[in-house]
């Protein structure tokens, strides 16, 4: 007769480990465990909203930079204008929408100039 293997799972009792209250993170009344990988969570920068007057002022600076320096890459325009890069990009978009700029693509480089 063939011997029957004993089922170890039925004989072994597992007792659930109690959770530590300090390991829980309280969020909107719900209880969640912190991530198990131990990596620190990235905190995002506070959102900033640009108003039209701020974009318009930077658009004037972009205009002046292009008038003084001629055709430039978008990167050099961002470096020349003393404003955050995303605000300069918005200002370039503003001027482009008004058909004030011309974009010239050369390979992977985009240059911008006044119309």
N, C-alpha and C positions, 0 to 999 in steps of 0.2 A: 504494500500500500504506500502511496505517496504521502510524504509528510507535508502537513499544511504549515506554511509560514505564519508566524504570529504577527498580527497587525499591531505595530508599535504605537500607532496614533491612538488606538483605542485604549491602550494601557497607560499612556502617558497623559498626565493632566497638565495643562498649561494655565497658569494663573495670569490674568492680565495685570500689567504693571500699572500702578496708580500714576496718574499724570500730575506733574508738579504745577501748582497754580502759578508760579512765577514764570513758567515756560510758555504760558498762554498770552496771547495778545488780544486785547479787547477792541473790537471794531463794531460800532453801531449795534451794540447789544449782542453780537454774535461772537462766539469764541473760536479763535483760529490758532493753530500752532505756527511758530516761526519756521522759516524755510530750513531744511535740514542740511543744506550744502554749506552753511556757515558764511556765505558771501554777504558782504554789506550791501544793503539796498541802496541804489542810486536815488538821490533826491533830485527832482527836476527843479530847474531855476523857475522863479516866479514868472508867470506870463506877463508880457508887456504889450500894451495896445498902443499903436501909433495913431496919432490923429492927423488929419489932412494938413494942418498948418505945419506940423513938424516935418512931415514928408516933403511939403512944398519948400521949406527952408533948406533942407538938405538937397533937394533938386536944384536949387539955385547954386549951391556949392559945387554940385556935380557939373552943372553947366559951365561955371567959371573955370573949373579944373580942366575941362575939355577945351574950352576956348583958349586958355593959356598954354596947355600942353599938347594940343592936337590929338590925333588918334592914339588911344591907349587901350590896354587890356582892362577887363573888368576888375582884375586883381589890383592893378596899379591905381585904378580909380578909387577902389575901396581903401587903399593905403594912403592916398592923397587927401581924402576927405576925412575930417575928424568927426566921425560919427560911427555908431555900431554898423557892422557889415550888413546885417539884414535891413537896416534902415536905408543904407546906401542903395541896396538892391531894390527896395521899394521905390526910391527916388528915381532910379534908372528906369524902372517900369513906368513910372508916372510920365517921365519925359518921352519914353518910347510910345506910350499911348497917345500922346499929343503930337506924334510924328516929328519930334525934334531931334531924334537920334537915328543914326544908321549903324547897323551891325555888320561887320565883315568877318566871315569865318575863314580861317587859314589853318587847315589841319585840325588840331585839337584846340587851337587858340581862337578866342573870340575877341575882336577889337571893336571898340565903339568910338564913334566920332559924331560931331554935330552935323545936321543936315545942311 
